[in-house]
Amino acid sequence: MYLEEGRVLRWNFSFGGQLLAVVPVRVVAHGADGLWLWMAGGSPVWEAELPAGRHIRDIDPAQWPPGGYRLVPGRWYEGGSLIFQPSGAGHAVWWKFAPEPGCAFEGWYVNLERRTRRGDDIDVADQELDLTVAPDGTWRWKDEESFAAKTGHPAYWTAEQAAEVRAEGERLARLAQGREFPFDGSRCDYRPPADWGRPPLPPAPARRLSGTAVPPQRGTVAEAAAHGEHDGPAQGRWGSPTAPPHRSGGRSADEPPGGAALRSTR
């Protein structure tokens, strides 16, 4: 069953098992090939309260407080983002826009991740290695050293999983080089409906730790589908890939998506 346009979901972002942010997002479109979301700039967010000046990637999980870092209310520090989460894929693509009033398209951010949807919750386990793609299609890796250093750590990913993550990134890089979707210039003038505004802050999360940093690489999609929480590959309602309704109107593209806690992860 597809989600209706405008429905508010919770985007729950974790790294190494620590929940870093909970952000309300709206459904732009939902088809068999994936889910499109809008994350409004300045949205209220629950974010992990990390030690001042520290990056979550630089803090060994063994040094985290019992139960993980507490989450406190904050604000999404970036402009708006259109997010495409392809069904069954180990990544999400963000169309990043400058803050109002300009809202100019700044580039794409490819977040390599594993995720599961539970009702109105989207649980995203970050896998550190990412790509940034400029409006002209040029791309580069992000966080390669940290990704390599964490490979084999029990809180993160195995060497086999790391190879799969990199292969996923290489596939997206080839699409960027060829200026193929999602890097073909489409949706770069997207604007959400004027009456959406910013969703309210969701209830405080009941947990701080996800328990598992990276879900099993194989079987996740099938397990989610068995519970009705994931869509299989097929034509979307707006063609393939599913396109959000076209709405046009009047930070650096290599920064990661995130609030203050996420800003400290990169």
Disulfide bonds with the S-S distance in Angstrom:
none
